[in-house]
Amino acid sequence: MKEENKTESKRNAPVEEKIVKLLKKNGLTVTTAESCTGGLVAGRLVNVAGVSEVFEEGFVTYSDKAKRKELNVSKATLKKYTAVSRQTAREMAIGAAFAANADVSIATTGYAGPESAPDAPVGLVFIGCFMKDRVTVEEHHFTGNRNEIREQAVNAALDLLRRVIRDNV
């Protein structure tokens, strides 16, 4: 019965605990690059005891200027595609991994509301994950108020991070 409970608790462990365990098991480090989530992804990872073995820093780059300065997102990308785009999420993920010298990175950029851009709705979020010189970018369309959209983006980012690590180790 005890062994059954252990298996069940592992299965029900929060995704951030699974991520930290995967990172530790495989000797990998992670960093975050966040815009619309404003540090919430890093916060969820930091909730896990022992995360300091795999996480040294994260970046909250809300403005275009910060994305350029901290993550080396190109001015041309921001001008042509805007900050909320597949291309920007990709460059954020790559830039964060290199800036932090991390093996894996997760990046979020989107419109949490209440206002949207002329050609992009509230709830549009791009999430990029870098590992082993490859970047996976997902496009999401969340609904709800600002905080609900941000929370959904955090959950989607952590899920993508877990899947990318699991599939590449």
Helices and strands as residue ranges (DSSP letters): H 2-11, H 15-25, E 30-34, H 40-46, G 51-53, E 55-60, H 64-71, H 75-81, H 86-100, E 104-110, E 124-131, E 134-141, H 146-168
